[in-house]
Amino acid sequence: MSLLSWLGRQISLTLGFKKFWATFGGAEESWSGEIVTSDRAMQIAAVWRAVRLEAETVGTLPLNTYEQPADQRADPVLVRDGPYDDLLRISPNVDMTTTEFWEAMVGAQRLVGNGFALKHRSGPRVASLEVIDPETTEPYRRTSDNALWYRGNDSARNPFDVPASEIFHLKGFSFGSDRGLSMVQYGAQSLSTIIAGNKTAGKIFRSGLGTSGFIETQSVFNDPADRKKLEDIFAKYQGTNSPDKLMLLEGGMKFNKVSMSAVDAELLATIRFGIEEIARWADMPPVLLMHSAEGVTQWGSGIEAIILAWLQLGLRARLTRIEKTIGKRLIEPKDQRRFFVKFNIDALLRGDAASQAALFSAAAQNGWLTRNEIRRLLDLPRFPDVAADQLTVQVNMAFLKDLGSQNQQTAQQARNALLQLLGLEVDPQNGVRVPGSALAKILEKAP
């Protein structure tokens, strides 16, 4: 329901008023009665963990710019001091580091489906990127030509209305619309249940003993002062600051409990299920949210495989989305066939010391990494010897079908070398013969 639908309507002070402000704030009321916004969602620990973990992971990954040579068959070249290197690798604006910038963009994309940055140019070149509010920035289609434009307010609250070429839009998953789909909006029912469960648990702890009910007595309190005095006495035993002593019920009073305990309401089970539900919405294994299912530990080879699967099937896809978005919306059209960017995810895929040793040993012996390339991956200084930059392979490997012939060839080579050392010659008909010159040398050395 849009905000325009409320124009001209009377807003009551009950549900209608609440519904109006929910719509005004960009949120819809849920089945549980709780209104879900991005701020309220981030107050849930699992949502905070999911958004922060991915934002920080992406923000700390090296982002490299490559140039494709004119010869398309040649390998791309890593670019330093290129036209986009300062913006992407060193400083996106005067106030933020690249880590902070990508944390803000990725965090907004994961939470509300979109991250926006306003481009500031120095001539035709983009000189800086200003992060703007993703929930107040609106993409729209201009009626005259159906071109994509954006309007909103910058960080200084100055309004802007600019074409798509002036906005860097990091869009999340969508069905082809101009905005990415929001996890807060589409997960509102699940998130509202978790908020309601946390609120219920808080009220139980606030009441101290976690109980509520009514007092049954045979007397009738006609005097309001007597009733007020009794309520004040009961108030002293409510809340987390209530004294640790028993209440004395006088005059045949009897306490009747009406509320359920935390165990009866299964609040703990609800909260555990809520974490697993958030993990589904965030496309992240629960173990990364510091949560494990019954009978599953948070350590071991199984967990390592789960994390590796998340890197390969979840995070890799979203990194590719960012790379393609930079190529489409940040690199100028004239340079899009020349430059491209790529995250270096090798640091995320490294195993333990034994696994790395086995990997790098195989890489050096089979000729697909040099010694200095391996040292660079391990953050070790380059070895100055030229041989450390050469690919090497083992030479004692042969095809199975050639084992017999290679053995004969090796034996023949050794035999010929020995004969040559002795100065002997091989006669195909008579076998080995000793030439006269060689025989003379042998006789000269004889005693």
Summary of the structure (lengths in Angstrom):
residues: 447
radius of gyration: 37.1
end to end distance: 116.7
largest distance: 145.0
contacts: 1136
relative contact order: 0.09
helix: 47%
strand: 15%
